[in-house]
Amino acid sequence: MKIAKVLCMVGGSGETSYAANSKLQEKAILMARPMLKEAVGEIYRNLLPEKMVVADLGCSSGPNTFAVLSEVIKMVSNQCQGVGQQVPEIQFFLNDLPNNDFNSIFQSLDHVDQTLTAEKDTISVPHFVVGLPGSFYGRLFPRQSVHFFHSSYSITWISQVPKEIEDNRNGMPLNKGNIYIGRTSPPVVVQLYQEQFHRDFSHFLKLRFDELVPCGQMLLSFTVRNKKGILDGEQSTIFGIVTDSLDSMVREGIIEEEKLDTFNLPFYAPSTEEVVAIVTLQGLFEIISFKTFVSNFDPFDDLDDHAEFDNVQSGTNCAKVMRSVLEPMIACHFGSAIVDDLFSRFAINVAKHLLKEKLKIFVLCLSLKRK
């Protein structure tokens, strides 16, 4: 699987699009807002730049893309008013892989500008928005040219499925019957995923260190697993339900068993401890702050675990979230004909699971400063 060609969210603004089903990701942005405010404010106060470069890595499309952009503009405006300085010009780079729906982003920019203009307490800040296709596991900018990097829900997508998992040199799929780390995955699969994430995240930090100005900062938010063992992690449970849904289609002869055995996700949910250890070992960034929070996988479920709720509707909500993220990869590997059936089964299976316990997502928000 060539990740750069298939790893993208569902584009457009339709019912199954990422733009219409990214409320879960919006919650992470809202939770990280105080850290965003502090990072942008500190950069401005310390550097007083005449020109400021901000990059959103893994921007996707939809309202969340503009939420960060708008917040940075308002924060810079407030800082300028507070210290009586002239507003800087801000260059925004919106980065994602080439198949991202950049067209939808730029078709919506006028609405963002109109909204900012209507803000009574926000002075006009000249800003320029550019799309930047490419992998953030490669260099994206000249050295020491960026003041602030933001990335939300992107870094757990690794650069590739570990080669040893995909090679199948002995004719037997290494991760047979799983699409991620599952209960029947051999220990070597866990190790390979861990090693791939460690390589990728270490490389990511080195690249961003080179691209940031001295004292530049990053705010990274990504899914992590709780303190449970990796096979009991929340993502393993959620992707396990996807696997069960695919497996039922194998048993019914709708898809071939080989297709399931050769499909593995380029994803890894680390623990908070793993992330902190990698940052510390690299020694390139100071950890300013970090926090974790938990939310229900159903973005519309804000009830506590003991409150009554509609598990069937919740299963449908979860299926919409998952489809908006996985559909391009599923369609590329299995064919688009199975997509509706697969996520209908997933919704039913989630509804059954919710009778036992709710599906949770743990998110780590990490604020870093270049040393």
N, C-alpha and C positions, 0 to 999 in steps of 0.2 A: 504494500500500500504506500503510494507516494503522498506523504502527509500534506505537503504544500498544495496539492491539487484537490484533496477531499476534505481537509479539516476547515470547515467554515460553518457558521450558523445558517439557518434557513433565512433567506433574504426576503425583501419586500415588506409589506405591511398586512398580509393576509392572516387568516385565523391561525394557521400553523407556523407563522413566522416568528423569528427570535424577537423582533421588535414588539410583537403582541404578547410575548410569553417570557419576558425577562424581568418580571417583578421580583423574583428571588434574588437576582443579581443587583437589582436596585437597592434592596435592603442592605447589602454589603457596602454599597457606596454611601448610603445614609449613615450607617454605623461608623464609617471611616471619616465622615465629614469633619469632626473636630481635629483629627490628625492631619487632614488635608489643609485645613485652615492654618494650623500651626506651622506646617512645612512651608507653605507658600509665603506666609507672613515672615518667617525667619529668613528665607532666601531674599526677599525684597529688602528687609531691614538691613541685612548684612552686606548686600552687594549693590543695592540701589542701581540696578541695571537700566540703561537707556533702552536696551532691547532684551527681551526675555524669550527664551525658547522653551516650550513645554511640549512633551510628547506623551500620548496615550497609547500604550502598547497592547495590542489585542483589543482594539476599540469596538469591533463588530459594527452593528448598525442599530438604529432605534434610539429611543429617548435617553437611555443611559449614556450614550456617547456624548450627548449635549449637556447632560447634567454636570459632568466634570468640567467641561469647557466653560460653561456658564459660571460655575462656582469659582473657578480660578480668576475669571474676569472680575467678578464682584469682589473677591478678596483683595485683588491688586488695587481696585478702585478704592476700597475702604482704607487700605494701607497708605495710599497716596494722599488721601484726605487727612489721615491722621498725622502725617509728618510734613504735610505741605509741599510735597515734591511733585514735579511734573510726571504725568503718567508715562510709563514706558510703552513701546510698541511690543505686542506679544505675537510671536509666531507659533501657531499650533500645528503639530504633526499628528495626524490620526493614522496609526499603523495597524495593519493586519495582513494576513496572507492574501495573495493575489485574487483568490476567488471570493473574497469578502464583498458584500453589497455596498460598495463605495457610492454608487449612483444614488441610492436612497439617502445617504448622508448629505450629499451636496444639494439634493433637491429640497432638503429641509432646512438649510442654513438660513434662508431668509426669515423663516419663522423664529429662529433663535435670535437673530439680530433684532427683530421687532420686539421680542419679549424683553431683551436687555435694554432696549431704548425706553421701554415703558416703566422700567424700574426707577422709582422716584429718587432713591438714595444712592444710585449708581451713576458716577460720572462716566463719560464716554472714554473707553479705552481702545485705541486702535489695535485691531487684531486681524490676523491673516491665517486662514485655515488651508492646510495642504494634506492630501491623502498620500500615504507612504506605504505602498505594498512591499512586503518582504517579511522574512522570518526574523524575530528578535533573537534567534540563536545565531545570527550573523551580525556583522557591523552594519549600522544604519545611518550613523552620523559622523561628521569629522570630529577629531579629537577635541575635547574640552569645549564643546559648542552648545551643550544642553544644560539648562538650569534645573529642570524638574522632570522626572519620569513618573508616570502613573500607570498602573496596570491592575486590573481587577478580574479575577476568575480566569486568568489566562495561563499562568506559569505552571499549573498542574498538567497542562497539555505539553507533553515532552516532545522532543524533536523527532522521535521515531519509536516504533515498537522495537524493543531490543532485538538485534539481528539474530541472536541465537534462538529466540522464540520463533521467528519467522522462517529460519532456514530449513528446519525439518530434515536434517541431513540423513537421519536414520529411517526416514519414511514414516515415522510416528510423530504426530503433532505434540510438541512439548507441553502445550497448555490445553490439551484435548478437552472439549466440552465447556470451555470457559472463554469469555471475551475480555476478562480482566483477572485480577487475582481473586480466585475463588477457593472454596473449601477443598476442592479436589486438585488444585494447582500444586505441583511439587515444589519443595522449598527453593529449588534453583530458579523458578520463575519469580518468586518474591525477590530473591537476590538480584536477578537481572533487572527487574523494574527499579529497585532501589538504586542500583549502580548507575542506571541510565539517568534517573532524576538527579543524582548527585553530580554526574558529569555535566548535565545540561544546566543546572542551576549555578554551578561554579563558573561555567563558561559565560552564562548570562551576566553574572556579577562582574566578571572581568571586562566584558564588552561595555557594560554601562559605566564602569569606573573610567575607562578610556574616554568615553563620550561626554561625561559630566564635567562641568567647570569645577574648579576647587570649591569645596563646601556646597556643591550641588546636592540635591536630595532626591529620594525615591519614596513613593508610597505604593506598596504591593499588597494586594488582598487576594488570597486564594484559599481554596478548600483544603482542609487538613483532616486527618482522622483524630478521633478522640483518643484517650489513653488506653483504649482496648487494644488487643493484639491486632495485627494487620489484617488477618483473615476475618476478624469480627468488625472491621471498620465499616463506617456508614456507607462509603462508596462501594465497597465489596458487596454489601447487602443490596444496594440499589441496582448496581450492574448485574448482580446475581439474578434479580427479578427479570431484567432484560434477557439474560441467558436462558432462564426458564421459559420465557415466552418464545424465544427462538427454538428452543429444544422441543416444545410442543408442536411446532411447525415441521420440525425434522421428523418427529414420530408420525405425523400425518402425511408425510411425503410431499409437503409443500416446498420445502427447501432441502438441499442435499446436506447430509451430515458433514461432508468434507468442507462445505462452505462455512459451517459453524466452527469447525475445528481450526480453520485457517483465518478466523477473524479475531484480532486482538486490538484493544484500544490503546492509542498512544497517550496514556494518562497515568498519573501516579499521585496519590494523595499522601503526602508525608505527614509525619507528626510535627508538632511545633518544635520539639527538641531537635529533630533532624535539621529543620530549617535554620534554627539558631546556631547549631553546631557548624553548618556549612559556612554561614556568614562569618562566624568567629574564626574558623580555620583559614578562610581566604584573607582575612585581615585588611580588607580594602575599604570596609564601611563600618561606621559606628552605628550601633542600634540605638536610635533615639527613643523609640517606644514600640511596644507591640501589645495587642490585645486580641483575644478570641471571643467569638460569640456564636451562639447556636440558634438556628431557626428551623421550623418545620419545612420539609421538602416541598409540601404544598404551600405556595407563596400566599394563598388566600386564607390559610389556617393560622389564625393568631390566638387560638384557644389553647388553654393548658391541656396537659395530657389526660386529665380526668373529666374534662367537659364533654358533653355529648356533641357529636358532629356527624355529618353525612359522609360515611366512608366511601360510598360510590362516587359522589361528586368529587371528593378529595382525590380519589384514584384517577379520575378524568383530568383534574387539574395537574397532577403529577405527570401524567402521560403527555400533556401539552408541553410542559417544560422540557421533558426528556426528548420529545420529538423535535423540538426547535433546535436542539443541540446535535442530535445524532443522525437525523434523517439523511443529510448528504453522504455520510460515511456508510450508512446502512444501504442506501440506494445504489451507491457505487459498487459495493461488494455483493449484495444479494439481488439487486434489481429493484426498481421502484415499485413493481407490482405488489410487493409484500408489505409495503410501508403501512397502509391503513390497517391491515389485518394485525400486523405486529403490535402496533401501539394500542389497538383495541384490546388485545390480549394483555398487554402490559397494564392497562388501566384496571382490568378485572383482577389481575394478580396483585396489584398494589392495594386495591380495595380489600382483598382477603387478608393481606399482611397487616393492614391498618386495624383490623379487628384485634390483633395481638399487641401491636405497638406502632407508634408513629415513626415515619422516616425522618431523620434529622440530617442537617448539614452543619458542619462546624467550619467556621471561617477564621483565618488568621489575617489580621491587618498589621503590617510591618512597616515602620518608618525608618529609613536609613539615610545617613549622611556620608558623603564621600570624604575619606580622610585626606 
